[in-house]
Amino acid sequence: MWSTVPYVPSVMTAAYAAETHGTELILKNEAATAHHVSEMSLNITKFSAIDEHGNEHFIIDFPGQNPVTLKGIASGNFIRSKSVLSLPQGKYKAFRFYTAGWGNQFIYRDGVAESANSFNRLDFQIENGFTVEEGNAPEVKLWFDFSPYQWKRHFKPLTDLFIGSKSQKPRLANSFGN
């Protein structure tokens, strides 16, 4: 006869209390910000961290990985990792994602998708850095600072039908390499 209401604030607080022990990091890529990238689909093969001295520390390899979708903070999506805390103690300034030569894609804020297979790696700066110490949190949440989507992107197919598609300006994926 008696049961708890599933979404009572006290019940929800207890349910989410275990998740608040993680460290949250905001990752930025200047080129992605400048070109208004809203989402990336990357076929990640390796993942590493770069310390304050410029040394690279490999965290994990992804053999045969399928593309991983990275979305901006506005979407509410993040990546959770327990492997980051296996790094040696020290201060870190960036994460590096190595990508395979296939299955990579950038989606811009206007909804245009572009193949991004020319990159073999992408670096993301950690906002305010990150320090690994003894007794750190059991996991890390990685948030990506991308441009939010424009609302008018939903009408792009309709406007292209009546106005016609204009020639696209060069985008990030084919403009430079790392």
N, C-alpha and C positions, 0 to 999 in steps of 0.2 A: 503494500500500500504506500509506503513512504519511499521516496527517492529524492536524490538531489537534482536540482535543476542544472543541466549541463553547462550553462553559460553564466552562472552567477559569478560576479567578480572575484569572490574569495576562492572559488574552485579554479577559475582561470589563472589566478595569480599563482596558485600552487602548481598548476600544470606547466606553466612557463618558467617557473623559478629556476629549474635545472638548466635552462638554456641561457640564462643571463651570466653565467660564469665565464663565457668566452670573451676573447678580445676582438674588437671590431676594427678593421683596417679599411681605409678608403684608398683605392688605387686609381691613379690618373695616368693618362697617356696624352702628352701635349698634342701630338699629331691628330689623334682621334678627336680631341676637343676642338681643335682648329677646323677640322673638316666635318664637324657635327655628326659623328658616328653615334647611333643610338643603341646598337646591338652588334655583337660579333659572334660568329659561329666558328670556333677554332678546333682543328684537329690537333690536339696537344700531344706531343711525344715526350717532352721532358718539362720539368718545372724546377726552377732554381731561385735562390735569393742572392742579392748582391749586398755585401756589407759596406760599412762606411769607408773602408779602405779600397773598395773596388774589387775585392775577391768574390768569386762566384762559388756558392755552396749548393750542390744539387740536392733537391729534397726528395723527388720521386720521379720514376719513369712510368710512362703509360704505354705499354706495348699493345698495339692493335686498338688504340683508343678511337672511339667514334667521336664526331664533333661535339664539343661542349658549347652551350649557348651562354654567353656572358651578356647580361642586361644591366642597364643603368640603375642607379639608386631609386629613381622615380618609379620603377616597376616593382620595387619591393623584393627583388630576387638577389640572392647572394650565394657565394660558394662557401661551404663549411669544410675546414681542413684540420685534421689532427696531426698531419705530417709536418706542418710548419714548425711545430714545437720540438721537432727532432733536431733542429739546427743547433750548432754550437752557440754558447753564450756570446752575446755581443749585440751591436747595433746594426740594423739593416735599413737600407734606403730604397730598395727596389726589388720587384719580382720579375723574373724573365720566363716567358712561356715560349718554348720551342714548338714549332708547328711542322706538320708533314706538308708535303707539296700538293696535297689534294684536300678537298672538303672544307676549305676556309672561305668565309664570306663576311662582308661588312654590310650592315643595313643602316642607312642614313636616316636622319630625322624626318625627311620627307617621304620615307618608305622605299626609296630606291635601293635595291640590293645589288652588290657587286662582288665578283669573285676576288679573293685575296690570297691566291696561291703563290704569289711572288715573294712573300715574306717567309724567312726561315725562323724568325723569332720576333717577339714583341716585348718591349720593356714597359713596365708600369711602375711609376714612382709611388712610394708609400707616403701618404700625407702625414707629416709630423714624424716620420720614421717609425721604427718598431724595435724594441729591445727584448731579446730573449734572455730570461733570467731563470735561475733555479726556482721552482715552485710556481711557474707561470700557469695561466689558465689551461685547461685541458684541450681547448680547441680555439681556432681562429675563424672569424667570419670575414670573408673578402667581399667588399662592396666595390663596384666599378662606377666611376664618375663619368658617365656618358651623357650626351645631350638627350633631353626628353623628346619623344616623338611630337611632331606637329599635328594638330587636329585635322588640318586640311589634307593630310596624306590619304585619308579615306576616300576623298573625292578625286584623287589623281587619275584613276582609270576613266572616269567620266569626263574630266576636263581634257584628257588626251584624245578622247574620241571626237570631241567637238573642235578643239583648238589645234590638235595635232601635236605630236611630241617634238620638242625642240632639241637641238643637239646638246648633249650633256657636257658640262664642263669637267675637266679632269678631277677625279676623286682621289681619295687617300690610297686605295689599294694599288693603283698603278702609277702613283706619282713619285715614289722613292722606295728604297730598300734599306733594311737595317744591316 
